[in-house]
Amino acid sequence: MAAWWAGTFVLALWAVALGHATIYLARVINGSFLEQSSAEARELSNKSMDALKSGDKEAYKAINSLANDSFGKSFFQQVAVSAGSLWPAFLGAAWLEARFGDIRFAVPWMENGINFVPPYLICYIAARIIWGRAKRTFVTSVHPEMR
């Protein structure tokens, strides 16, 4: 049982690492586009605030509407990039299903027990937390100004 938990945790850690590599690659490939979209949203927001400060409510409403659209576009682009980190977790779950799909884990309050999904989720969440803390520690040790 200990070997299963250790192996599942290693699988989850690999899924987290591959997910972060996917995000990194997506940001390298699409970084200028994402930054341009974010800059456009900030610029429109600033222009709408300038129009409001100058008392031009018509211009404010028009520019603010464009800014809201731009923020929505930028937000969902960031969500799409971040969601790219999850595909390895599903790949890991599929592998566990193929390998351990018929095995049930005894849980005292459940008659039929549970399958591999809850333990895998526990390992995956723990791996993400550990990865995040290790990444933060590494970044601040390499770049002390980022503390």
N, C-alpha and C positions, 0 to 999 in steps of 0.2 A: 504494500500500500504506500509506503514511503517513497519507493521508486516511482510509482505512478504520479504522486503529487510533485515530486522533483522534476520528472519528465514533462508534466503538464505545465509547470512553472517555466521551464526552459523554453518550451514551445510558445508560451505566452510572451516571454521576453523577446524571442525571435520575431514574433508578430509585431510587437511594439517597435523594435528596432527597424524592421522592414517598413512599417508604417511611417516612421519618422524619416526614413530615407526617401520614401515616396513623396512626402511633403517637401523635403529639401529639393528633390529633383523638379517637382512642379513649380516651386518658387524660382529655381534657376531658369527653367524654360520660360515661365510666364511672368517672371518678376517685374519686368519693365511694364508690361500690360497692367498688372495688378497695381503697381505704384502709380501709373498714369490714371487709372480709374479712381484711386483713392485721392490723388491730387485734384482731379476734376471735381470730386464731391466736396473737398475742403474749399476749393476756390469758389464754387457756386454758393456754398454756405456763407463764406465771407462776403460775397457780393450781395447776398440777400440781407445780411445784417447791416451792411453799408446803406442799402436802400431803405431799410427800416429806420436807421438812425437819421437819414436825411429827410424822412417823413413821406417818402413816396411809397404808399401802401400798395398801389397797383404793381409797381416794379417788384416790390418785396414778394407779393403773392406769386407772381409769375416766376421769379428767380427761385423762390423757396420751393415751388413745385418741381422745378428742374433739379434742385439740390436734393430733394427727397427721392426722386427717381434715381439720381446718381448714387446716393447713399445706399439705396436698396440694391442696386446693381453691384456695387462694391462689396456690400455685406454678403450677398449670396455667392459672389466669386470667392470670398474668403472661406465661406462655409463649404463650398465645393472642394477647395484645396484641402481644408482640414478633414473633410469626410474621406479623402483619399487615404488617410492613415488607417482606416478601419478595414480595408479589404483583406489584409493579411490575417486579421482576427477571424474572419469568416472562413478563410482558407484553412486555418488551424482547426476551427470547429468542424469543418468538413472532414479533415483527416482524422480527428478524434471520433467522429461518427462512423467512419469506415472501419476504424480499428477497435473502438470500444462501444459501439452503438448498442449492443445487446446487453451490456453490463449495467446492473443497477446497484446503486450504493444504498445501503441500509440507513434509514433515518428513523429514529424511534417513533415519531408521531405520524409517519406516513407508511401506510400499509405496503405499497409497492416500491417504496424507496424513490430515489431520484436518478436521472441519467447523468451523463458527463457534463452537461451544460452549466449547472450552478457551480460545481468545483472549478470548471474552466474559467467562468466569469470571475470568480474570486481570484484565481491566479492572474488573469489578465489585468484586473484592476490593480492588484498589488504590483504587478510588473510595470504598469504605467506610472504608479506613484514612485516606485524606486527609480525608474528611468528619469522621471522629472526631477527628482531630488539630485540624482547623480549628475544630470545635465547641468542643473543650476550650480552645483558645487564645482564642476569642471569649468564652466564658463566664468564664474567669479574668481577661480584660482588662476585662470589664464588671463582674464581681463578684470583686474581688481576695481577698475573705474565703473564697472557695471553693477556693483553692489547696490 
